[in-house]
């Protein structure tokens, strides 16, 4: 197959909203996991299929081959005016984008990870370039935040050119750093540590999760948490799912693949979630000027359910109901405060159908328009589309 036909077969086309017809040509490099790239020009964007982890040699070669094929058009090479990349300095896609920009002497636009998620959804739903902002809700595992910390449970005031963080999930440590992505029990410990480990161990010492955690090197782990040693804070929705899954003994020790525990937790919840399912308590506090969803009350109630022998399906369902209600309550409040009537939701965690449909129903019932990723994937495979439209808006100087 020729390069042109290979590119055509592996790319989805998006007609862009009003305002983008005269934009600069942009090559967006995507993320690191579920890697994809996007070419934007003449009011149209073409998004490649999502691949795998660029740190795997075969995936990287395929990404590079597709990029070369995709930028070779039948009528001549695609010639970008700028290159859009993720803000994370270690992403191989970002590093490749910087090298290409140097080679062709064109500017680089660095796009915040969660802003890109939201912008992709806005573009897919034809939100005009010069229209007012939306409330973006981006939930995923990890993304490099505008402040250099790890984000993953974000509420953003967003248009195409820029975004402002309005709210977040409570940041919780990831003991062991990247190990916490692979070992859900580490996230359970970190979340329970926020509740006060001595109190948790004293009140719920007979629960399976507390007994399990007491088999770990708790003095070492507690020192790591107390002194922030290799334990970065993350407002990650993905790690919250892992923590709850670990408490229910779902892939507690080690994950075989990304989101394995979260997928099983959703399946378990689906067996019991209904209109009568009662949410656990949660709180919304203001921290550093941000509205913050905090989970300590939820954890204590969840542990009480475990101690009382409540079925795991019911606990998983109550957790899902809690997230639906918490996300919706904060979103409705922020929309009221900022005079917004549209909400865009995206990020890999919203692949969870129970969560996605529940949040959409709650927000729609409040009279809000809900934009959801459909043709472009909500996970990192859709990042490049968002990066492309953000870069194009910035190149045209379309700021509010």
Secondary structure, 3 states (H helix, E strand, C coil): CCHHHHHHHCEEEEECCCCCCCCCCEEECCCCCCCCCEEEECCEEEEECCCCCCCCHHHHHHHHHHHHHHCEECCEECCCCEEEEECCCCCHHHHHHHHHHHHHCCEEEEECHHHHHHHHHHHHCCCCCCCCCEEEEEEEEEEECCCCCEEEEEEEEECCCCEEEEEEECCEECCCCCHHHHCHHHHHHHHHHHCCHHHHHHHCCCCHHHHHHCCCCHHHHHHHHHHCCCCCEEEEHHHHHHHHHHHCCCCCCCCCCCCHHHHHHHHHHHCCCCCCCCCCCCEEEEECCEEEEECHHHHHHHHHHHHCCCCHHHHHHHHHHHHHHHHHHHHHHHHHHHCCCEEEEECHHHHCHHHHHHHHHHHHHCCCEEEECCCCCCCHHHHHHHHHHHHHHHHCCCCC
